[in-house]
Amino acid sequence: MRLKPALVEAICTEIRLQKAYLPTSVLETVYLGGGTPSILTENELAQLFETINNQFVIAPNAEITLEANPDDLSREKLAMLRRYVNRLSIGIQTFDEATLRWMNRAHSATEAENCVGLAREVGFENLSVDLIYGIPNRHESCWKQDMEKMLALNIPHLSAYALTIEPDTAFGRWQQKGKLPPADEALAADQFEELTQALIQTGYEHYEISNFARADQEGVVQYARHNTAYWQRKPYLGVGPSAHSYNGFSRQYNIANNARYIAVIQQGQIPAEREELTIADQVNDYLLTGLRTQWGCSLTELNKLLGMDFTCQQADELSAMYASGWLIREGDWLRLTQAGKLFADRVAATLFVE
């Protein structure tokens, strides 16, 4: 919190420094996330959007998303946010009080349920929530309760992620000391399949491995347009600590440390390392992201990137994936089967080119 004003100023400076990275000045989506942007004040949000509007043109129908924690979302805060953004992504994770405490989350189960209703009352219709599955040491009824409460909220978009435990975290250290069991992959797979079936039966499209969307009152399916752009290899600019950028030919990775990030920006420098992408990198990126979606990967696009026939180049690998039952070809498209969605990264890696 102490560095927040300086950090906002540094992000505004980076927007000005990085403008030329994108091949267009028109923004179809804006996404405020990767941290806790819901703690921003109205003045800070106004400062950010003034800078964005001075450097770019935000399209009239742009999707403007903000990630939010339930404990930040009072009615007053939501009303203020609605003046700047038109989509909220709320990190609920679970509706179980004991699990929230175990995960060291600041919000309560009551706040998790109430914030969705409050958001709707102030005019937010395009809403997304996050749920986590595969959490160890809790009764199966907790997961069923999470699914039931989420379905009852009739949210247009849901992101569901398996619990991952990084080594240099409290959970990682607990695991090293034997205080926390290793991830139960079978449990996670069962819960993922249970959630998928429940959502499909109630009208959701499973349009990306971790994401589900349903149609709004006008019949428009509420895909996350910003994230979909990632998976379809569209250029994006990320600003702020730890942000990543991509323009089709290179990637940039910003410094993670807040204080170091601010110091580099104040020197008028871009705080990022750049990686130029080879032809193989571009093909493999497309396989890794495109296969995660319901649309899959276009063979025409793969051939164009590779400069030769992908099906001939990777004939043996494709045959093996077809035989596994994890991958199918439908016309010009390679798509994962329902079973293959559990092995998406393995399928993509098998098809990688060198």
C-alpha positions in Angstrom: 0.0 0.0 0.0 2.9 2.4 0.7 4.2 2.1 -2.9 0.7 2.3 -4.5 0.8 6.0 -5.6 4.3 5.6 -7.0 3.3 2.3 -8.7 0.2 3.8 -10.4 2.4 6.7 -11.6 5.0 4.2 -12.9 2.4 2.1 -14.7 1.1 5.3 -16.4 4.7 6.1 -17.5 5.1 2.6 -18.8 1.9 2.9 -20.9 3.5 5.9 -22.6 6.9 4.2 -23.1 5.3 1.0 -24.5 2.8 2.4 -26.9 4.7 1.5 -30.0 4.9 -2.2 -29.0 1.4 -2.8 -30.3 0.7 -2.8 -34.0 -2.6 -0.9 -33.5 -3.7 2.1 -31.5 -7.3 0.7 -31.1 -8.0 -1.4 -28.0 -10.8 -3.9 -28.2 -10.2 -5.0 -24.6 -8.6 -3.6 -21.4 -7.9 -5.9 -18.4 -6.9 -4.7 -15.0 -5.7 -7.7 -13.1 -2.7 -9.8 -12.0 -2.9 -8.4 -8.4 -5.6 -6.6 -6.5 -6.8 -3.7 -8.7 -10.0 -3.5 -6.7 -8.0 -1.7 -4.0 -7.5 1.3 -6.4 -9.2 4.5 -5.5 -11.4 6.4 -8.0 -8.6 9.0 -8.5 -6.1 6.2 -9.3 -8.5 4.6 -11.8 -9.2 7.9 -13.4 -5.4 8.5 -13.7 -4.9 5.1 -15.4 -7.8 5.6 -17.9 -6.8 9.1 -18.7 -3.3 7.8 -19.6 -4.8 4.9 -21.7 -7.1 7.3 -23.5 -4.3 9.7 -24.3 -2.2 7.0 -25.9 -4.8 4.7 -27.4 -8.4 4.6 -28.7 -10.7 2.4 -26.6 -13.2 0.9 -29.0 -16.8 1.9 -28.3 -17.8 -1.8 -27.6 -14.6 -2.7 -25.8 -14.6 -5.2 -23.0 -13.1 -3.6 -19.9 -12.5 -6.0 -17.1 -11.3 -5.6 -13.5 -10.3 -8.5 -11.2 -11.7 -8.0 -7.8 -11.7 -9.6 -4.3 -15.1 -10.1 -2.7 -14.0 -8.3 0.5 -13.3 -5.1 -1.6 -16.7 -5.0 -3.1 -19.0 -2.8 -1.1 -22.0 -1.2 -2.8 -20.2 2.1 -2.9 -17.0 0.6 -4.4 -19.0 -1.3 -7.0 -20.9 1.8 -8.1 -17.6 3.6 -8.5 -16.0 0.7 -10.5 -19.1 0.6 -12.8 -18.2 4.1 -14.1 -14.9 2.7 -15.5 -15.3 -1.0 -16.3 -18.1 -3.1 -17.7 -17.0 -6.6 -16.6 -16.0 -8.0 -13.2 -13.9 -11.1 -12.6 -14.4 -12.0 -8.9 -12.0 -14.3 -7.1 -14.4 -16.3 -5.0 -12.5 -19.6 -5.1 -14.9 -21.4 -2.7 -18.0 -20.7 -0.7 -16.8 -22.7 2.3 -15.8 -20.7 5.3 -13.3 -23.2 6.7 -11.6 -23.6 3.3 -11.3 -19.8 2.9 -9.6 -19.5 6.3 -7.3 -22.4 5.4 -6.4 -20.7 2.1 -5.7 -17.4 4.0 -8.3 -15.5 2.0 -9.4 -12.2 3.3 -13.1 -12.6 2.4 -15.8 -14.6 4.1 -18.3 -17.1 2.6 -21.0 -14.6 3.1 -19.1 -11.9 1.2 -18.5 -14.4 -1.6 -22.2 -14.9 -2.0 -23.3 -11.4 -1.5 -20.9 -9.6 -3.8 -22.5 -11.1 -6.9 -25.9 -9.7 -6.0 -24.4 -6.3 -5.1 -22.6 -6.2 -8.4 -25.9 -6.8 -10.3 -27.7 -4.2 -8.3 -25.3 -1.5 -9.5 -25.5 -2.6 -13.1 -22.9 -5.2 -13.7 -24.3 -7.9 -16.0 -21.0 -9.3 -17.4 -19.7 -11.2 -14.5 -17.1 -14.0 -14.0 -16.2 -15.9 -10.9 -13.2 -18.2 -10.1 -13.5 -21.5 -8.4 -10.8 -23.9 -7.2 -11.1 -27.7 -7.2 -8.8 -30.5 -6.1 -8.4 -28.9 -2.6 -7.0 -31.6 -0.2 -8.3 -32.5 3.3 -11.9 -31.4 2.9 -15.1 -33.4 2.7 -16.6 -34.0 -0.8 -19.7 -32.2 0.3 -17.8 -29.0 0.3 -17.1 -29.3 -3.4 -20.7 -30.2 -4.1 -21.8 -27.1 -2.1 -19.5 -24.9 -4.2 -21.0 -26.2 -7.4 -24.6 -25.8 -6.2 -24.0 -22.3 -5.0 -22.2 -21.3 -8.1 -24.9 -22.7 -10.4 -27.6 -21.0 -8.3 -26.0 -17.6 -8.9 -26.5 -18.0 -12.7 -23.2 -16.4 -13.5 -22.5 -15.9 -17.3 -18.9 -16.9 -17.0 -16.8 -19.2 -14.8 -13.1 -20.0 -14.5 -12.2 -23.2 -12.7 -8.6 -24.0 -11.7 -7.0 -27.0 -9.9 -5.2 -26.0 -6.7 -1.5 -25.7 -7.5 1.1 -25.6 -4.8 4.3 -23.7 -5.5 7.5 -24.7 -3.5 8.3 -21.2 -2.1 4.9 -20.6 -0.5 3.3 -21.4 2.9 1.5 -24.4 1.3 4.7 -25.6 -0.3 6.6 -25.5 2.9 3.8 -27.3 4.7 4.0 -30.0 2.0 7.7 -30.3 2.4 7.2 -30.8 6.2 4.5 -33.5 5.7 1.8 -31.2 7.0 -0.1 -31.2 3.7 -0.6 -34.2 1.4 0.6 -34.0 -2.2 -1.9 -33.0 -4.8 -4.5 -35.8 -5.5 -4.6 -35.8 -9.3 -7.4 -38.3 -9.4 -9.5 -36.2 -7.1 -8.9 -33.1 -9.2 -9.7 -35.0 -12.4 -13.0 -36.3 -10.9 -14.1 -32.9 -9.6 -13.2 -31.3 -12.9 -15.3 -33.8 -14.8 -18.2 -33.4 -12.4 -18.1 -29.7 -12.8 -17.9 -29.9 -16.5 -20.9 -32.1 -16.8 -23.0 -30.0 -14.4 -22.2 -26.8 -16.4 -22.8 -28.3 -19.8 -26.1 -29.7 -18.6 -27.2 -26.2 -17.5 -26.3 -24.5 -20.8 -22.6 -23.5 -20.5 -20.1 -23.9 -23.3 -16.8 -25.4 -22.2 -14.9 -23.1 -24.6 -11.4 -23.4 -23.0 -9.9 -25.9 -20.6 -10.5 -23.8 -17.5 -13.3 -21.5 -18.8 -17.1 -21.9 -19.3 -19.6 -19.3 -20.6 -23.3 -19.1 -21.3 -25.5 -16.9 -23.3 -26.9 -13.6 -22.0 -30.5 -12.4 -22.4 -29.7 -11.4 -26.0 -28.4 -14.8 -26.8 -24.7 -13.7 -26.9 -22.3 -16.2 -25.3 -20.2 -14.3 -22.7 -16.7 -15.5 -23.7 -13.9 -13.6 -22.0 -12.9 -11.6 -25.0 -9.6 -10.5 -23.5 -8.4 -14.0 -22.6 -9.7 -15.4 -25.9 -7.4 -13.0 -27.7 -4.4 -14.6 -25.9 -5.5 -18.0 -27.1 -6.0 -16.8 -30.7 -2.5 -15.2 -30.9 -3.7 -11.6 -31.0 -1.1 -9.0 -29.8 -1.4 -7.7 -26.3 0.5 -5.2 -24.1 0.9 -5.9 -20.4 2.1 -3.1 -18.1 3.1 -3.2 -14.4 5.2 -5.6 -12.4 5.3 -9.2 -13.7 3.3 -8.2 -16.8 3.8 -10.1 -20.1 3.4 -8.7 -23.6 3.2 -10.3 -27.0 3.0 -8.9 -30.5 3.3 -12.0 -32.7 7.0 -11.8 -33.1 8.3 -11.2 -29.6 7.5 -11.6 -25.9 8.3 -9.2 -23.1 8.6 -10.1 -19.4 8.5 -7.3 -16.8 10.4 -7.2 -13.6 8.4 -8.7 -10.8 9.6 -6.7 -7.8 7.5 -3.5 -7.3 10.3 -1.3 -6.0 12.7 -2.3 -8.7 10.0 -1.9 -11.3 9.3 1.7 -10.1 13.1 2.5 -10.0 13.7 1.4 -13.6 10.6 3.3 -14.9 11.8 6.5 -13.1 15.0 6.2 -15.2 12.9 6.3 -18.3 13.6 2.7 -19.2 11.3 -0.2 -20.0 11.6 -2.8 -17.2 11.4 -5.9 -19.4 13.4 -8.6 -21.0 12.5 -9.3 -24.6 12.5 -12.7 -26.4 12.4 -12.8 -30.1 10.2 -15.7 -31.3 11.5 -18.2 -33.8 9.1 -19.9 -36.3 9.1 -23.0 -34.1 8.2 -20.8 -31.1 5.3 -19.3 -32.9 4.0 -22.7 -34.0 4.4 -24.2 -30.6 2.7 -21.2 -28.9 -0.3 -21.6 -31.2 -0.5 -25.4 -30.4 -0.2 -24.8 -26.7 -2.9 -22.1 -26.5 -5.2 -23.0 -29.4 -5.7 -26.6 -28.4 -7.0 -25.4 -25.1 -10.0 -23.9 -26.8 -13.1 -25.5 -28.2 -12.1 -24.1 -31.6 -8.7 -25.8 -31.6 -5.9 -25.1 -34.1 -6.3 -24.4 -37.8 -4.1 -26.5 -40.1 -4.1 -23.6 -42.6 -2.7 -21.3 -39.9 -0.1 -23.9 -38.8 1.0 -24.5 -42.4 1.3 -20.7 -42.9 3.4 -20.3 -39.8 5.6 -23.3 -40.5 6.0 -22.7 -44.2 5.2 -26.3 -45.0 2.5 -28.9 -44.5 2.2 -29.5 -40.7 0.4 -32.8 -41.2 3.4 -34.2 -43.2 5.9 -32.7 -40.8 4.3 -34.2 -37.7 2.6 -37.2 -39.3 3.8 -39.8 -36.7 3.0 -37.6 -33.8 -0.5 -36.8 -35.1 -1.2 -40.5 -35.7 -0.2 -41.3 -32.1 -2.5 -38.6 -30.7 -5.4 -39.7 -32.9 -4.8 -43.3 -31.6 -4.8 -42.1 -28.0 -8.3 -40.8 -28.4 -7.2 -37.4 -27.1 -7.1 -35.5 -30.5 -9.4 -35.5 -33.5 -9.3 -33.7 -36.9 -12.4 -32.1 -38.2 -11.8 -30.6 -41.6 -9.2 -27.9 -41.2 -9.2 -28.1 -37.4 -7.3 -30.1 -34.8 -9.3 -30.3 -31.6 -9.0 -32.1 -28.2 -11.6 -34.7 -27.3 -13.3 -34.4 -23.9 -10.8 -37.0 -22.6 -8.0 -35.1 -24.2 -8.8 -32.0 -22.2 -7.2 -33.6 -19.2 -3.9 -34.0 -21.1 -3.9 -30.8 -23.1 -0.3 -29.8 -22.4 1.0 -33.3 -23.1 -0.8 -33.4 -26.5 0.6 -30.0 -27.4 4.1 -30.9 -26.4 3.9 -34.1 -28.5 3.1 -32.0 -31.5 5.7 -29.3 -30.9 8.1 -28.7 -33.8 11.9 -27.9 -33.5 
